[in-house]
């Protein structure tokens, strides 16, 4: 199956395509494992290339992409896939995902997080490497699903009541739900979710490039303020105990909130 004719100056090289979007916590976490594999096997002929399809509209702007690459010190070559033509040819509809290509043929494909040990085994087999492995066992990571807020990903949004459940976003104040996000349009607004993991992130954006200020409260103890300057993934809280907590973010700003994710 021919995929690319000019993806590398040497078609005989083993190409690792890593499909990711920059504000996706799962993608950034997965990229950490891809970096380890590239560091180990680049010298033996592995070439890693990033494919960036946009999960959100703001990820179509190359300026936003390259600012985040610089922020995370990501130095792989990157192909922006604004219209998702490349991933459609690869048969990929979700990310993160990894594809191994040699001589313009797909030799391996995995969609979603995980399977890094199997990916390494395939790389070692194709490169005929016998040195010590990077992964002696499969890395562990959070499998708690993200909570989406927009209509397109079927975000469930309700007005706040006493009894709340995981997977639903509970709002106070005036918010509008678009295909991608919830946007605050009132004077004072808040969103509340249940969460169970050690690190809580959200994908958020200011409106009209005007910084948004968000207050974060966890149960009755943890409090902090966060400034949203750019459309990006933000870490909003760290928790020591792996149990259910009630997280509330409140704001007076015209903030856009796309999703909550956990690690």
N, C-alpha and C positions, 0 to 999 in steps of 0.2 A: 504494500500500500504506500504510494508516494505521498509525502506530506510537504516537504520543503526541498527546493533545489538549491537555494542559496543561504541556508541557515548557518553554514560554516564554510570557512575557506578550505576545509579539508573534509569531504563527505565521509571519509573512512574513520573520522573521529567518533567516539561514543559521546552522544549529546544527551544531557539530562535537562529536560524542560520542566521547570517548576512553575505551575500555574498558581498565581496568588493575586489578591487585591490588598492594597496597602493598609486599609482600615479594618481588615479582618483579623481578629485576634488569633483564630485558628491558623490562618495563613502565616502570620508572623512567628507563631510558636513553631509551626512546621518548618519554616525557613531556617530556624536555628539548627535543626537536625540536618537539613540539606547543606548548610555551611560546613558542618563537621565532615560530611561525606566528600564534599568538594575539596576541602583542605587535605584530606587523606589521599584522594585518588586523582586529583588534577595532574599531578606529576607523572601519572601513568597513562594519561591520554583522555581523561574525562573532561568535558567542557560543559559547564552549567550555564543555562540561559533562562531568564525569567520571562514568563508570559503574563502580562497584566491586563485582564479584562476588567471593566469597571463593575463593581457591585452597586455603586451609587452614582448619581449624575456627576457629583463633584470629582469623582475619580477619573473622569474623562479628560480632565485638564492635566496636561503633561507637567505644568509647573508644580501642581500639588504632588504629583507622583515623585518628581525628582527632589523636591524638598524633603520628603519622607525618606527617600533612599539615602540622602545625605545625613539625615537625623539618625538613622539606624546603622549607618556605615555599611550599607549594602553596595558592593562593588561589582556585582555580576552584570553582564550586558542584559539589557531589558528590551523586550518588544511590546509596545502598547497595542492592545487589541480592542480598540474603541467599539467596534461593531460586532465583536465576538466571532469574527469569521474564522480565525485560527482555531479557537477551541471547538467550534462546530465541526471543522475538518478533522479534529482529533477525537471527536465523539465525547467531548467533556461538557457537562452542564453545571457542574458544581466544583468548588475549589476549597481548600488546596488540592492539588493533583500533581502527580509526577509521571512523566513519560520518558522512556529511553528510546533514542533513535540512532540508527547507524545505517549508512548507505541509503538514507531516505526511507527507511522502513521502521515501523514501530515494533520494538522488541519487548516492551514492558509498559504497562499502564496501571496506575492505581489512583482512585478518586477518594478524597477524604483524608483525614489525619490518620497516622499510624502506618504500619507495614514497612517501617524504615529498615528493619532487620532483613526482610525479604528483598527490599530494594538494593541494599548493600550486597546481598548474596548474588543478585543478578549482575550488578556492576562488576564484582570480583570475577564472576564466571566469564563475562564478555571480555574483560581486560586480562584474564588469566593471572590474577593476583593471588598470592598465597601468604602474604604478610598478615600481621595481627589485625583483627577486625576492629572497627569502630564500635559496633553494637554487639555485645555478647548476648544481650537479651533485648526484648522490645521495650523502648522507652515508655514510661507511664505518664499520663496526662489527664486533665479533667475531661470528662465526657458529658458534662452538664450542658444541655442545649442552650443556644443563644435565645434571648427573648427579643422578638422584632416588634416594631411599633407601627410600621406602615401597612397599608392595605394590601400591597402587592405580595407581601410575605405573610399575610393573614394575621397581622398583629391584633391581639385581643386587648381592647381598651375599655375599661369600665370606670364609673364614678366610684370613689373610695367609700367602702363600707367597713364594718367591724371585722367581718370574716373575709380574709383574702387567701388566694391560692397561688401556687407557683405557676409561672407561665402566662400570667395575666398582669397587665399594667393598669394600675388604679390611679386615676387623675383627680385633681382638684383645680378649680379655676377654669379659664378658657383656653382650650387647646383645639387645633384643627388637625385632623388626620389626613395626610396625603398618601399617595402610593408608596412613598419611601419613608416618611418620618411623621412624628408629632411635632407641631410647632406651637410654642406658647404665644398667645396673642392678647392676654389679659394683663392686669396689674400685678397679681400675685398668683403663682401657680405651682403645683407640685405633682410629682409622679412617685408612686410607691410600688415596690415589688418585693417578693420573697426571694431570697438567695441562699445558696448553700455551696460555698467553696472559699478558697483562701484569698483570691484576688478578683475584684470586680472591676470591669471596664465598661465604658459605653462609647459608642460612636456618635459624635455630636458636631454641630457646625453653628457658627454665628450667622446672623442674617445681615446681608448687605455689608459684609466685612466689618461690622461693629461688634467688638468683643462682648461676649455674654458672660455674666457671672452666675455661677450655680453654687448653691449650698448643699452639702451632702451630710446626711444624718443616718447613722446605723444604730438601730434599736434606740436606747435612751442615752448612749454614751458617746460614741465617736462622732465628731463634727469637724468639717473642714470646708473651705471655700475653694472653688476651682474657676479659673478663667479660660474660656473657650475662645481662642484667637483664630484658629484655622479649622477647617473640616478634617477631623482626624479621630483616631482611637485614643481615648484618655483612660488612664488608670484612676479610679475614683475612691477605692478603699481596699485595705488589706485586713484579713481576718485570721486570727490564730486558730479559733475553734472551727472545725468542719461540721457545723450544724446550721439549722435554718435561722436566718436573720431577716429583719424587716429593714429595707433600705429605702430612704426617701430623699429625692433631690427636689429642691425648690428654687425658683428663680423669679425675678422681675423683668428679665431680659427676653428678647425675642429669639430664644434659642430653638434649634432644631435637634431633636433626639431621634436617632435611627434604630439603635439596638443596644441591648445590654449583653455582655458576654463574660465568661467566668474561666478562671484557671487556677 
